[in-house]
Amino acid sequence: MGQENAFLAAWRLIVELDPALVEIVILSLRVSLTAVLLASLLGLPIGAALAIYRFRGRGAAIVIFNAMMGLPPVVAGLVVYLLLSRSGPFGGLGLLFTPTAMIIAQTVLILPIVVSLTRQVIEDLWQEYEEQLRSLGSSTARAIPTLLRDARFSLITSVLAGFGRASAEVGAVLIVGGNIAGYTRTMTTAIALETARGDLALALGLGILLILLTLLLNTLAYGTGRFAQRTTG
């Protein structure tokens, strides 16, 4: 199939909502959104705590989380694989090569991003409002939800950054998910497989949707940032 015909076929798959394509997209979004939700539930309070608490080892924790922002996906996938494999500590749960394993791997990848970006945002806000909050009788622990609420627009950008990494990730989900058709095949793993097979139409269709998703995420991040500037300006 020529490149021009492949593009036309790809658009046809998108417009006609090809069942195989839709199934892959839905699974990808379900896995990535669930991972983002879990990473946010854990990462936002952890990042805020790192920002305002002073304790021994805080600097080391910050360095570790910052370094893990660049954690290679295949390494994260390998660690989760070893934990969930039959000989691993959680092998009895039977989670390997399931969407749950993929969610765990993506959560591991997203969590450091959410923690590190949240810490930076809350730390700046804490320096600005610490005296005011303490004068109102707010303890350090009670200040965390207040700061998270005030920084919500900036934190949305952090969450979107995590989702962007999850949606474009290949290595980790391939290792722990196995790229099983109709079960653990995501957009990125399907693109790699179908390109190798020579099915350029499906690969291009998924690639186009992935690009559109990336543009949407960047638009949301930009719009959120501008809205935050207007509301705080």
BELMONOR-V659948 format. One line per field, one symbol per residue. phi: phi as a letter, one per 30 degrees, with the letter a starting at -180 (. if undefined). psi: psi as a letter, one per 40 degrees, with the letter a starting at -180 (. if undefined). A space follows every 10 residues. Layout:
phi->???
psi->???
//
This chain:
phi->.ddddddddd ddddddheed dddddddedd dddddddddd dddddddddd dcdcbdjddd dddddddddc ddeddddddd dddcdecddc dddicdibed dddddddddd eddddddded ddddddddce ddddddiddd dddedddddd cedddedddd dddddddcdb eddddccihd eibbdcdddd dddddddjdd dddddddddd dddddddddd dddddddddd dcd
psi->hidddddddd dddddeghdd dddddddddd dddddddddd dddddddddd deihiheddd dddddddede hhdddddddd dddeideide deefeifidd dddddddddd dddddddddd dddddddded dddddeehid dddddddddd eddddddddd dddddddeid dddddedefh hedfhidddd dddddddegd dddddddddd dddddddddd dddddddddd de.
//
